[in-house]
């Protein structure tokens, strides 16, 4: 089974379990996650979120909308003009 197949086979319960393990740094049995395990679990959670969840429910989503519908701040992914001062 490759990585993509693993993500496709992941159930919502597995996703919740991996997400909790990343958050607290432990497996459900109390054993600590190694850094490599934590990294791999986080990558799997993000990949699952990307393929199955709407943007507003994904891990790391920040809602920048104000009550009036405008955006707070600027989009960090939007290109910014370069200002050259003399």
N, C-alpha and C positions, 0 to 999 in steps of 0.2 A: 504494500500500500504506500503510495507516495503522499506528499504533503497536501496536495489539492484534494485527493480522495479522502484523506483524513478530515479535512475541513467540511467537505460535503457530507460525510457520514456523522458529523458531530450533531448531537441532539441538544435541545435547549437546556436540559439538565446538566449535560456535560459542560456546556458553555458556562453556566452559572457556577459549577464546581471549580472550573479552571479560573474563572474570574475571582472567586473568593480566595483561592489558593494564592493568586498573584497579590491580592490586596493584603492578606495577613501573613504571607510568606511561609505558609505551612500547608501540607496536604491534610485532607480530612482526618487521617489517623494521627495527626500531631507532628509528623516528621517534617523537619525544615526543608524547604526547597533550596537547591543549589542555585547559584547565579545563572548557570546555563539552563536549568529547568525553568526558572522564573522568566528568563528571556524567551524561551520557546513557548511557554504557556501564554505569555502576553502577545506574542506574534500570532498564535492561534486564535486568541480572543479577538484581536483586531481584524484578522482575516475573516472570521465568522461574522463579526459586526458589519464589515464592509459588504459581504455577499448577501446577508439576510435581513439586516435591520435598516429602517429609515435613518437618514442622517441625524435627526434630532435624538435618536436613542443610542447612538454609537458611543463607544468608550472615547473619552476625551472631548466630546462635543461641548462647545461653549455657545450658549444662546446670547447673541449680541443685539437682539431686537428690544427696543423700548416699548412701553405700552402703546405709544402712538404709531408703532410700526417702523420707525426710523432705526438705524443701526448705531450702537455704541462704538465709538472708536473707529479705526480703519481696519480693513481686511488685511491680515499679515501676509497673505499670499498674493495680494494685488501689487503689481509693480509700482514702485515709488520713483518719482522724478529725482534725478541727481542734481543737487544744488552745488554750484562751484562758486566759492567766495574768493574775491581778489584781495 
